[in-house]
Amino acid sequence: MKSFKVDKIYSVVCESKNTRSGFKHVATLLYNGREIESVKICYLNRTWERYEYESVLNKILTKVGIISDLKIKNFLDRSQRV
């Protein structure tokens, strides 16, 4: 499990889970520590991401639409450097 701080009130918790045919990444968006949205992406084999959880982070932040596109881009760029 890995936690990402988006800003002062939003954070995303990501985890990887096994499935019958591969694995999945699950991301949960938290607002002041309370869950407001969750998404998952299932994989059959190895992922080709620049950093762990890249696709699922992008999916949840885009889905909720609460956070601006610029803030999402800055967050994803910052997460890549970690």
Backbone as CSV, one residue per row, in Angstrom:
resi,resn,N_x,N_y,N_z,CA_x,CA_y,CA_z,C_x,C_y,C_z
1,MET,0.852,-1.173,0.000,0.000,0.000,0.000,0.898,1.236,0.000
2,LYS,0.453,2.244,-0.776,1.217,3.477,-0.874,0.252,4.648,-0.868
3,SER,0.603,5.701,-0.146,-0.258,6.869,-0.024,0.383,8.060,-0.731
4,PHE,-0.451,8.828,-1.443,-0.006,10.014,-2.154,-0.817,11.205,-1.669
5,LYS,-0.159,12.271,-1.295,-0.829,13.504,-0.862,-1.002,14.388,-2.087
6,VAL,-2.248,14.672,-2.479,-2.532,15.499,-3.649,-2.424,16.970,-3.276
7,ASP,-3.079,17.362,-2.204,-2.983,18.715,-1.660,-3.340,18.645,-0.181
8,LYS,-3.729,19.759,0.409,-3.978,19.779,1.857,-5.163,18.917,2.281
9,ILE,-6.166,18.746,1.410,-7.354,18.003,1.825,-7.561,16.681,1.091
10,TYR,-6.924,16.506,-0.069,-7.088,15.265,-0.838,-5.834,14.406,-0.755
11,SER,-6.051,13.105,-0.638,-4.962,12.142,-0.733,-5.495,10.888,-1.422
12,VAL,-4.596,10.101,-1.968,-4.971,8.871,-2.662,-4.164,7.730,-2.057
13,VAL,-4.863,6.649,-1.719,-4.222,5.442,-1.216,-4.314,4.392,-2.309
14,CYS,-3.174,3.825,-2.707,-3.129,2.823,-3.765,-2.618,1.504,-3.209
15,GLU,-3.158,0.423,-3.740,-2.679,-0.893,-3.356,-2.806,-1.851,-4.518
16,SER,-2.012,-2.895,-4.470,-2.014,-3.932,-5.488,-2.590,-5.205,-4.875
17,LYS,-3.470,-5.871,-5.621,-4.097,-7.094,-5.126,-4.024,-8.165,-6.201
18,ASN,-3.912,-9.408,-5.782,-3.914,-10.524,-6.712,-5.338,-10.854,-7.148
19,THR,-5.460,-11.296,-8.409,-6.733,-11.776,-8.922,-6.515,-13.182,-9.481
20,ARG,-7.588,-13.828,-9.929,-7.447,-15.177,-10.483,-6.562,-15.198,-11.716
21,SER,-6.619,-14.154,-12.527,-5.891,-14.167,-13.792,-4.739,-13.165,-13.860
22,GLY,-4.383,-12.554,-12.769,-3.290,-11.579,-12.766,-3.281,-10.776,-11.488
23,PHE,-3.372,-9.457,-11.636,-3.415,-8.592,-10.461,-4.165,-7.321,-10.809
24,LYS,-4.471,-6.515,-9.808,-5.147,-5.240,-10.037,-4.560,-4.182,-9.129
25,HIS,-4.651,-2.948,-9.602,-4.308,-1.797,-8.783,-5.610,-1.119,-8.391
26,VAL,-5.727,-0.783,-7.127,-6.915,-0.111,-6.603,-6.476,1.219,-6.003
27,ALA,-7.185,2.294,-6.380,-6.901,3.621,-5.834,-8.150,4.145,-5.137
28,THR,-7.967,4.680,-3.937,-9.063,5.245,-3.168,-8.748,6.709,-2.887
29,LEU,-9.655,7.596,-3.296,-9.489,9.026,-3.065,-10.100,9.381,-1.720
30,LEU,-9.316,10.076,-0.891,-9.763,10.478,0.434,-9.864,11.996,0.506
31,TYR,-10.938,12.464,1.121,-11.147,13.886,1.377,-11.135,14.061,2.889
32,ASN,-10.102,14.706,3.399,-9.915,14.834,4.854,-10.010,13.485,5.567
33,GLY,-9.435,12.459,4.948,-9.393,11.134,5.562,-10.620,10.270,5.329
34,ARG,-11.644,10.794,4.648,-12.863,10.027,4.373,-12.891,9.608,2.912
35,GLU,-13.203,8.339,2.664,-13.250,7.809,1.306,-14.399,8.445,0.521
36,ILE,-14.072,8.956,-0.670,-15.130,9.523,-1.507,-15.240,8.828,-2.863
37,GLU,-14.202,8.118,-3.302,-14.243,7.434,-4.592,-13.168,6.367,-4.637
38,SER,-13.429,5.331,-5.430,-12.468,4.257,-5.594,-12.535,3.749,-7.026
39,VAL,-11.382,3.406,-7.602,-11.316,2.829,-8.947,-10.313,1.685,-8.947
40,LYS,-10.415,0.838,-9.977,-9.456,-0.262,-10.109,-9.127,-0.466,-11.572
41,ILE,-7.949,-1.017,-11.806,-7.524,-1.424,-13.139,-6.948,-2.822,-12.992
42,CYS,-7.458,-3.762,-13.802,-6.982,-5.149,-13.754,-5.935,-5.367,-14.841
43,TYR,-4.916,-6.137,-14.505,-3.833,-6.452,-15.421,-3.672,-7.956,-15.521
44,LEU,-3.344,-8.433,-16.733,-3.085,-9.855,-16.921,-1.608,-10.179,-16.774
45,ASN,-0.766,-9.185,-17.001,0.676,-9.387,-16.873,1.333,-8.074,-16.476
46,ARG,2.582,-7.967,-16.713,3.366,-6.798,-16.316,2.796,-5.497,-16.876
47,THR,2.857,-4.435,-16.086,2.410,-3.119,-16.545,3.590,-2.342,-17.103
48,TRP,3.294,-1.411,-17.980,4.337,-0.580,-18.573,4.070,0.865,-18.206
49,GLU,4.294,1.182,-16.957,4.079,2.525,-16.443,5.424,3.154,-16.108
50,ARG,5.464,4.477,-16.139,6.711,5.171,-15.779,7.015,5.001,-14.302
51,TYR,5.981,4.876,-13.477,6.153,4.638,-12.051,4.943,3.855,-11.553
52,GLU,5.080,3.219,-10.410,4.032,2.367,-9.868,2.743,3.164,-9.620
53,TYR,1.623,2.606,-10.019,0.275,3.161,-9.850,-0.038,4.344,-10.772
54,GLU,0.775,4.620,-11.758,0.543,5.767,-12.641,-0.848,5.745,-13.275
55,SER,-1.240,4.636,-13.866,-2.520,4.562,-14.578,-3.717,4.716,-13.651
56,VAL,-3.684,4.060,-12.519,-4.822,4.116,-11.597,-4.926,5.497,-10.929
57,LEU,-3.802,6.139,-10.671,-3.823,7.502,-10.131,-4.451,8.463,-11.138
58,ASN,-4.035,8.360,-12.382,-4.589,9.213,-13.423,-6.087,8.965,-13.580
59,LYS,-6.499,7.708,-13.531,-7.912,7.369,-13.701,-8.786,7.970,-12.596
60,ILE,-8.371,7.838,-11.348,-9.217,8.340,-10.258,-9.265,9.863,-10.238
61,LEU,-8.141,10.516,-10.476,-8.128,11.981,-10.448,-8.919,12.568,-11.608
62,THR,-8.892,11.917,-12.747,-9.667,12.368,-13.901,-11.148,12.093,-13.692
63,LYS,-11.475,10.956,-13.102,-12.869,10.556,-12.912,-13.642,11.520,-12.011
64,VAL,-13.049,11.918,-10.909,-13.787,12.741,-9.952,-13.983,14.167,-10.445
65,GLY,-13.066,14.689,-11.237,-13.233,16.013,-11.814,-13.237,17.157,-10.809
66,ILE,-12.978,16.869,-9.538,-12.942,17.903,-8.514,-11.643,18.693,-8.632
67,ILE,-10.610,18.001,-9.001,-9.277,18.570,-9.049,-8.989,19.031,-10.478
68,SER,-8.433,20.210,-10.659,-8.181,20.770,-11.985,-7.146,19.951,-12.754
69,ASP,-7.202,20.057,-14.089,-6.261,19.337,-14.948,-4.822,19.727,-14.657
70,LEU,-4.582,21.000,-14.388,-3.230,21.461,-14.087,-2.732,20.837,-12.791
71,LYS,-3.585,20.779,-11.775,-3.193,20.184,-10.505,-2.904,18.688,-10.677
72,ILE,-3.704,17.992,-11.503,-3.473,16.571,-11.766,-2.114,16.385,-12.433
73,LYS,-1.824,17.194,-13.455,-0.547,17.083,-14.162,0.614,17.328,-13.209
74,ASN,0.528,18.369,-12.395,1.601,18.670,-11.444,1.775,17.538,-10.440
75,PHE,0.665,16.981,-9.958,0.729,15.880,-9.005,1.377,14.651,-9.633
76,LEU,0.964,14.286,-10.849,1.519,13.099,-11.508,3.004,13.292,-11.821
77,ASP,3.381,14.501,-12.239,4.807,14.777,-12.481,5.608,14.672,-11.195
78,ARG,5.065,15.189,-10.098,5.740,15.135,-8.797,5.853,13.696,-8.323
79,SER,4.822,12.889,-8.520,4.818,11.494,-8.075,5.857,10.686,-8.835
80,GLN,6.066,11.029,-10.097,7.034,10.312,-10.905,8.449,10.483,-10.372
81,ARG,8.747,11.637,-9.810,10.086,11.919,-9.312,10.397,11.217,-8.003
82,VAL,9.383,10.730,-7.305,9.587,10.108,-5.983,10.200,8.754,-6.127
